[in-house]
């Protein structure tokens, strides 16, 4: 096992996960010290290895920055699991691992001979986590779905859009991330339980269910009032003004949210106490809600003459929640994020130094860290298959020639 540190040092994970939902759990476990072996195949590349190359114009599976972010710290072996010999190698690896992660469609691993019951036969205390769109059982078990499908089914998309308009949906793989983070929590819990009882277990993670539970406000709204949340733009029933307001410069914006009367007075004072602020239309939170469009127009007239950072600093100094709307590059170089270590420059053989995001938590006694760059395709075939499984160099070469290891 490779030298490591971290709270999960000493654990080994066999990672069949691909694309975002399948890759994130192994990434987090690797950053926390586990040794994670990613199973890939040239027969069907992970989608995140594909796409427009950063350098040149030829498809290169080693150039995708997103793949580099969510697969850093892992080892890569290429097993063409359409071949029975490759399946047997995978079983032998599972027998040397604590955890197996996969996010294929329900039933795929069983048909390959790599389902939980089969793996429990070679490693009785194995923990296996299956991440799927809608879960391993139920009427929607075989639904073909991507992240937008999860947003639609969960009800999340029905709340995203402009007031009075149809649902636009959330253009972000929110369901993938929800499912992946829940999977990590479940895996850590199962490892804790195994340490107490010696028993492994099977984990069934539904991305749909993980996304639904993030919408407590909407669920309670319908349960208590019978009303379903509808698209409403930047409207919030407890705050006014509330939204993103245009500032000076091209496509520059600031977020402003006011909940209390004290915050409203702070906003008015920061704007220089304009005469319109004393209008009866804005005399209370209820009245500001009723006249929010007029209020938004007046605030926009003020904010468009100022820089977003200037507005932020001024409003914050008056006790008002405000922040500039940052783009990706601004976020990367923001001094707060730099000091907090949001990103870490990691050297990758294909692209050189590139920013890789760190985990979202800091453990004071056993900190996580990015331990190595994302693996090249099949980079660790020899290390894993020869050192761990005892294959000879000749055996490995012969398997590569027959595209079993491929």
N, C-alpha and C positions, 0 to 999 in steps of 0.2 A: 504493500500500500504506500502511496506517495506521502511524504512528510506533510503534515498539515497542522492546523490549530483551529480553535473555535469550539463552540458548544456542541457541535455534532461530530467532532473529530472521532474517528474510529468506526463510523457507520459507512456502509457502501450502498449505493443506489444504482439500479439498472433502469435507465431512462429511455423508454420508447416514445416519449412525448415529442410532438412536433408542432409546428406553428406556435402561436403565442400561448394559448391556454395550456398546451402540453409542455412547453419549454420552461415557463416561469417557475413551477415548483422545483425542478431540478436545479435551476439557477440559484434560487434562494438557499436550498439545502447545501449546495456547493460553497456559496459565500459563507455559510455558517460552519463550514469545516468538513462536511461529508465528502467522500469520494464518489463522484457521479460519472457513470459510464453511459454515454449517449449512443444508442444503437441507431445506425443510419444505413441507407443503401443507395448506391448510384442508380439502382433500378427505378427508384421513385424518390427524387430529392425532396427534402423538406422545402416547402414553399418559400421559407425565409432565406434559403440559399439561392433563390432565383431572383430574377428581376434585372433592371438596368445596372450594368457595372459602373463603379465609381471611376475607374481608370480604364481607358480603351473602350471598344465597342463590342467585344466578344463576351458571351455569357461566361461568367466565372463564379462558381459556387462559393468562393472564398471572400467575396467582396461586399456582402450585404451587411451594413452597419447594424441593422436591427437584429440579425442573427448573432452578430458579435456581442450585442448587449445581453441578450437573454440566454445565451449558451456559454458565456464565459465560465472558466473554471472547470469545464467538463472534459472528460476524455472521449474520444470518438472511435468507435469500431464500426466497420461496414459489414453487415450480415444481410445477405439476400434471403430473407426469411420465407420467400416462396419456395426455397429449397429445403427439404427435410434435414439435411446435414447442418444447415445454418440454424434451423429451429433447435436442433439438439445442442449446438454450441450455446445458444441463448439460454436453454434450460440449465446447462452447466454453469453459466455465469450467474443465473438467478440463485443457484444453490450456494453461491459464495457472496450473496448480497443480503442486505437487511430489508430493502424496500424495492418494489418495482412500480414504476409509474407508466401509464399509457393513456392515450386519449383517442384511440380509434373508435369507430362506430361500435355499438354494442354487439357482441357476438364474434367480432373479428379475432380477438385473442384466443377464444375458445376453439374456433375453427382451425387456427394455426397450431393448436396444442400448447398454447402458452397462457391459458386461462388460470384463474386462481386455484382451482382444484388440482390442475396439472402441476403448477409450481409448488403448491403445498406438498405434493408428493415427493419433491426433491429437497424442499426446505420447509419443514413443518411449521416453523415460527415466522414464515415470510409475511410481510405486510405489503399488500398490493392496493394501489389507488388507481381507479378508473375514472377519468374525467370525460363526460360526454355532454352533449347539448341538453338532453332532457332526462337523463338517468337511464339505468340499466333495465328498468321495468316500467310498465305503464303503457297506455294507448299511444303515446307519442314517442315510444322507445326508438323506432326506426325512422323518425323524421330526419330528413336531410336539412341541415341548418348551418348557417354561418353566424357571425356576430350580429348582423342586422336582424336575423331571424329571432335571436334571443331577445333583443331589444323590443321587437314587436310582440312576441308571445308574453313577455313578462309584464306588459303594460307600460313600460318605461317610455317607449316611443310615442304613446298616445298623449303624453304630457309635454312633448317637445315640439315647439312651433310658435307661431305668432298668434296673438289673441284673436279669436274669431276665425282662424284658418285651420286647415287640416294638419295632421301630424307630420312633422318633418323628420323626426327621429334623431337619435344621438349618433353622430358620425364618428364613432369611436368604438373600439372593441371592448366595451365595458364589461360585457358578459364573460369574455375570456379571462379578464383580470379578476373578476369576482370569483369565478370558478377556481382559478389557480390559487388565489390566496386562501380560500376555504380548504383547498386540498392540502396546502402546507400545514395549516392548523390541525387538520385531521391526522396527517402523517405524524406530526410531533406528538399528538395525543396518543396515537396507537403505539409509538415507540415507548412512551412513558408507561403505558399499560403493559406492554410486553416486558419491560424491565421489572415490573412488579409481579407478573403472573407467568412469564415465559411463553405466552401465547401470542401468535400473530393474528391478523384479521384482514378482512376485505373492506375497502372503502369505496363507496359509490357516490361520486360527486356529480351533481347536476348543475350545469352552468345556469340553466333556467331558474332553478330554485334559489341558487346563490344570488341571482340578480333580483328576483322578486323580493327577497328579504331586505334589500336596501331601500325599499319604498314604503317605509312605515307610515309616513305622513299620508300618502295616498290611500293606503289600505285603511287607516283609521278614519279618514275623511268619508270614504264610502260606507264603512261599517256604522258610523255614527249618524251620518246625514243622508245616506243613500245617493249622494252626488259623486260622480266620478270626476277626477281631476281632468281638465282639458288644457290644450295648449294655451298659454297666456303670456308668452314673451317674457319680459322682465318683471311682470307684475308679481308682487308678493303681498299677501293679505295682512301682514304685520308690519310692513315697512313702506315708507314713502317719504322722500324719493328713494328709488331703488333701481339700479341698472348701470349700464355702461354709457358714458357720455363722451361725445367727441371732443378732442382737444386740438391744439394747434399742431400743424404738421400733417404729413400724409398718413392716413389710416392710424392715427394715434387716439387712444381712448383711456378713460379712467373709470374705475368701478367705484360707485358711491352707494352706501346703504345707511339709512337713518331709521332707527327704531323708536327712540325715546324723545320726549320734548326737550331734554337737555341737549341731545345730539342735534335736534333741529335748530335750537338757539345757537349752537356752535357753528353749524353750517351757515346760518344767516350772518353771523358775525364775521366769519371767514370771507364771505362774499362782499363784505363792506356794508352790511345792513341795507340792501336795496329797498326802495319804497314798496315794490310789489310784495315783499315778504310780509308786510303788515296787512295785506289784503285779507278780508274775511274768508276767502276761499281756502286759505292755508292756515287757519287759526287752530286747527287740531289735526291729529293723525287721521281721524275719520274724514275730515274735510279734504285733507291733502290726498287721501286715497280717491275720493270722488273726482278730484280735479288733477289727477296725476299727469295727464297728458299736457295740460297747460304748464304744470310745474316742471315737467321734464324739458319742455321747450325753453323755459326761462333759464333753467340751470345750464342747458346746452349753449345758450347765447353767451353766458358767462364763461363756461369752460373752454369754448372754442378759441378764445383769445389767449389761452394760457397753455403752457407745456404740461404734459401729464404728470411728470415728476414734481413740478412746481405745485400743481393742484393737490397732489398727494401729500406733500410736506405741509402745505398750508392747512388742509383739512385735518390731518392727523394732529397738528399742533392745537387744534380746537376740539379735539375729542371725537372726531368723526371718522368712521371706518371708510377708508379710501385706499386704493392701490392702483398703480398703472397696469394696463392690460399688456402683458409681456408676450413677445414672440419667442420662438424657440431659441434663436441666437442670443437674444437679450437675457433669457433665463440662464443660458449656459455661462454667461460672463457676469451675471449679477453678483456683486460683492458678498451679499448674504449667503447665496448658494455656494459660492466659492469657499467662504470661511467654514460653512457647515459640511462641506464635502459632498455636495449632491452628485458631483461627477468625479471620475477618476480617469486620468489619461493612461491608457493601456496600449502597449506596443503589440500590434498584430503583424504577422509575417507578410500579409498581402497588402495592407494599407498603411502600415506604420502606426504612429501614435494617433489614437482616436479617443474621444470622450465616451466613457461607459458609466452609466448611472449606478450609484451605490444603493445598498438596501435602505429602506425607509426608516429603519430604527437603529439606535446605537445601544449596544450592551456594554456596560462599563467594565465588567470583569472578563467577558469573552467576546470581544468585538468581532463582527463579521468583516470580511474584506474580499476584494476581487483578487483571486490567487493566481490566475493566469489568463491569457487570452482565450477566446473561443477556439475550439480545435479546428484544425484543417480536416477535411473529409478523410476519415480512416487513418488519422495521424497516429493513433495508438493501437493499431491492429497487433503489431508485434508485442508491445508491452503487455497488453491485456490477454491476448490469446496464447502467447508463448509463456509468459511469466505466470499468469494466473491459472491457465488451463493446462499448461505443460505441453503444448504443441511444439514440435520441432520446426526448425526453419524450413526443412523440406516439405513437411506437412502443410505449413502455412502457404508456401509457394504453390503447392499443388491445388489447394483450395482456392487460391486467388486465380489460378489459371482456369479453373472450372467455374469461376464466378459464383462460388458459394460465399466466400469472403469478397464482397464486391459492393 
